[in-house]
Amino acid sequence: MSKKVAIIGGGVSGITSALILGKLGLDVTLFERKKTLISGPPFCHLHAGGNLYREISDEQCITLLEQSIDFAKLYPQSIDKRPTVIALPSDDPQEPQMLFRRLELLRAMYKEMVRKQPDCAILGESDNYFELFSKEQIIELSKEPEARHPKNNREWLIPFAKNVDIKSIKFPVIVVQEYGINLFSVGASAGLALESMPNVRVYREYEVTNVQRDKNSFTLEASSYRGEFDYLINSCGFQTGVIDDMLGVKEKRMVEFKAAFTSLWSQRSPYWPEIIFHGERGTPRGMGQFTPYCGGFVQLHAMTQDITLCKECLVKTTQQSSYPKLGTHLLKTIESG
Ligand SMILES: Cc1cc2nc3c(=O)[nH]c(=O)nc-3n(C[C@H](O)[C@H](O)[C@H](O)COP(=O)(O)OP(=O)(O)OC[C@H]3O[C@@H](n4cnc5c(N)ncnc54)[C@H](O)[C@@H]3O)c2cc1C
């Protein structure tokens, strides 16, 4: 008889686990407490190299590159092919050159991945993984007309060059092939694929409120549902620790609140790259991320206080609990915006 797997959480990790295990023929049941699958920010950044984070290790960057390529291979229809621009604020204590060594390492890793498995060439030619633009080039580009359908980094950079305050950033500006992810599309396509699998059941609006572990199985309760499973996958995002606490699993983790503001910029040209103002994290001039949506909408998201508008956004586990607890006001914001 096929093994029974329960997945708690219908975010991107839960539905991807359900898809993969469902394809392998396992008996899968997914529980999501909300009405819809994937309820996070609809347009996201594919961290193909993790260049967003200057403080993470080379190994973590390589893992992000590999995982992003795996993700893009699974959901090719949901990848928004547009590059990411990285600009350091002019008052940053560091220089853009500090990123070059890592970018070169990632380019070499990507080249090697493509050599071994040609279907990994999701991010275009490996030689073009990143490109540098000087101040003079950006000034030149600011005078050019915007391309209707940008075909190269230069054309993608034109709207940025026309709008950026040249005095507020350092040069060179880096353009890297970290694309976007359309999570509306991931949620919709994965939802349809899961519905078509007879061995997979998806329970929406079922919050798991109790889990117990016996010798060889897990007993799980969600609303009126009660069932036994051979395996349990805990995919509850920042609330993973709630289930860990029910099972007595001790984990150390941190949770950081990130805020996003979406706005209509009707004058905006239709094709913008993603833009990262790559400030030092944890400082008031920390990282700010500008993500283009379709239809003229844009999203500004970040963890710096000027964007989150709150203190104590970073919380840790304690000896008693594997669930780092954000303040009640932040939990309310996450629930109701
Ligand atoms: C503003 C913002 C911008 C972001 N931008 C990016 C980006 O550009 N690129 C990127 O890669 N990442 C980005 N992220 C992070 C990304 O959204 C998360 O890493 C991702 O959503 C994690 O997926 P997950 O499936 O692990 O968890 P989640 O997406 O949090 O999903 C967990 C699910 O579990 C459900 N759940 C919780 N408890 C229970 C329970 N007891 N019973 C049933 N269901 C339960 C929740 O309702 C939720 O649907 C951003 C996050 C934020 C907040």
The ligand as an SDF file (V2000), in Angstrom:
LIG
                    3D

 53 58  0  0  0  0  0  0  0  0999 V2000
    6.9900   41.2600    1.4230 C   0  0  0  0  0  0  0  0  0  0  0  0
    7.6930   39.9800    1.0670 C   0  0  0  0  0  0  0  0  0  0  0  0
    8.4470   39.9140   -0.0960 C   0  0  0  0  0  0  0  0  0  0  0  0
    9.1080   38.7340   -0.4310 C   0  0  0  0  0  0  0  0  0  0  0  0
    9.8310   38.6840   -1.5840 N   0  0  0  0  0  0  0  0  0  0  0  0
   10.4330   37.5390   -1.9460 C   0  0  0  0  0  0  0  0  0  0  0  0
   11.1480   37.4430   -3.1670 C   0  0  0  0  0  0  0  0  0  0  0  0
   11.2310   38.4050   -3.9190 O   0  0  0  0  0  0  0  0  0  0  0  0
   11.7070   36.2450   -3.4920 N   0  0  0  0  0  0  0  0  0  0  0  0
   11.6220   35.1360   -2.6600 C   0  0  0  0  0  0  0  0  0  0  0  0
   12.1550   34.0650   -3.0000 O   0  0  0  0  0  0  0  0  0  0  0  0
   10.9640   35.2140   -1.4900 N   0  0  0  0  0  0  0  0  0  0  0  0
   10.3710   36.3730   -1.1250 C   0  0  0  0  0  0  0  0  0  0  0  0
    9.6960   36.4390    0.0590 N   0  0  0  0  0  0  0  0  0  0  0  0
    9.7250   35.2690    0.9330 C   0  0  0  0  0  0  0  0  0  0  0  0
    8.7460   34.2190    0.4510 C   0  0  0  0  0  0  0  0  0  0  0  0
    7.4440   34.7760    0.3860 O   0  0  0  0  0  0  0  0  0  0  0  0
    8.7970   33.0410    1.4320 C   0  0  0  0  0  0  0  0  0  0  0  0
   10.1200   32.5640    1.5190 O   0  0  0  0  0  0  0  0  0  0  0  0
    7.9110   31.9170    0.9580 C   0  0  0  0  0  0  0  0  0  0  0  0
    6.5730   32.3420    0.9060 O   0  0  0  0  0  0  0  0  0  0  0  0
    8.0420   30.7370    1.9070 C   0  0  0  0  0  0  0  0  0  0  0  0
    7.2140   29.7210    1.4210 O   0  0  0  0  0  0  0  0  0  0  0  0
    6.6480   28.6280    2.3940 P   0  0  0  0  0  0  0  0  0  0  0  0
    5.7920   27.7330    1.5850 O   0  0  0  0  0  0  0  0  0  0  0  0
    7.7720   28.0230    3.1590 O   0  0  0  0  0  0  0  0  0  0  0  0
    5.7910   29.4380    3.4810 O   0  0  0  0  0  0  0  0  0  0  0  0
    4.4910   30.3480    3.2860 P   0  0  0  0  0  0  0  0  0  0  0  0
    4.4310   30.9590    1.9450 O   0  0  0  0  0  0  0  0  0  0  0  0
    4.4540   31.2540    4.4770 O   0  0  0  0  0  0  0  0  0  0  0  0
    3.3120   29.2930    3.3880 O   0  0  0  0  0  0  0  0  0  0  0  0
    2.9630   28.6830    4.6080 C   0  0  0  0  0  0  0  0  0  0  0  0
    1.5000   28.3170    4.5170 C   0  0  0  0  0  0  0  0  0  0  0  0
    1.1580   27.5280    5.6500 O   0  0  0  0  0  0  0  0  0  0  0  0
   -0.1520   27.8750    6.0550 C   0  0  0  0  0  0  0  0  0  0  0  0
   -0.2910   27.4560    7.4530 N   0  0  0  0  0  0  0  0  0  0  0  0
    0.3890   27.9250    8.5350 C   0  0  0  0  0  0  0  0  0  0  0  0
    0.0030   27.2710    9.6420 N   0  0  0  0  0  0  0  0  0  0  0  0
   -0.9400   26.3710    9.2530 C   0  0  0  0  0  0  0  0  0  0  0  0
   -1.7110   25.3940    9.9530 C   0  0  0  0  0  0  0  0  0  0  0  0
   -1.5900   25.2090   11.2710 N   0  0  0  0  0  0  0  0  0  0  0  0
   -2.5980   24.6340    9.2500 N   0  0  0  0  0  0  0  0  0  0  0  0
   -2.7340   24.8000    7.8970 C   0  0  0  0  0  0  0  0  0  0  0  0
   -2.0330   25.7180    7.1960 N   0  0  0  0  0  0  0  0  0  0  0  0
   -1.1390   26.4790    7.8640 C   0  0  0  0  0  0  0  0  0  0  0  0
   -0.2000   29.3860    5.8540 C   0  0  0  0  0  0  0  0  0  0  0  0
   -1.5300   29.8660    5.7450 O   0  0  0  0  0  0  0  0  0  0  0  0
    0.5790   29.5390    4.5460 C   0  0  0  0  0  0  0  0  0  0  0  0
   -0.2570   29.5220    3.4120 O   0  0  0  0  0  0  0  0  0  0  0  0
    9.0190   37.6100    0.4180 C   0  0  0  0  0  0  0  0  0  0  0  0
    8.2450   37.6640    1.5840 C   0  0  0  0  0  0  0  0  0  0  0  0
    7.5900   38.8420    1.9060 C   0  0  0  0  0  0  0  0  0  0  0  0
    6.7410   38.8690    3.1600 C   0  0  0  0  0  0  0  0  0  0  0  0
  1  2  1  0
  2  3  1  0
  2 52  2  0
  3  4  2  0
  4  5  1  0
  4 50  1  0
  5  6  2  0
  6  7  1  0
  6 13  1  0
  7  8  2  0
  7  9  1  0
  9 10  1  0
 10 11  2  0
 10 12  1  0
 12 13  2  0
 13 14  1  0
 14 15  1  0
 14 50  1  0
 15 16  1  0
 16 17  1  0
 16 18  1  0
 18 19  1  0
 18 20  1  0
 20 21  1  0
 20 22  1  0
 22 23  1  0
 23 24  1  0
 24 25  2  0
 24 26  1  0
 24 27  1  0
 27 28  1  0
 28 29  2  0
 28 30  1  0
 28 31  1  0
 31 32  1  0
 32 33  1  0
 33 34  1  0
 33 48  1  0
 34 35  1  0
 35 36  1  0
 35 46  1  0
 36 37  1  0
 36 45  1  0
 37 38  2  0
 38 39  1  0
 39 40  1  0
 39 45  2  0
 40 41  1  0
 40 42  2  0
 42 43  1  0
 43 44  2  0
 44 45  1  0
 46 47  1  0
 46 48  1  0
 48 49  1  0
 50 51  2  0
 51 52  1  0
 52 53  1  0
M  END
$$$$
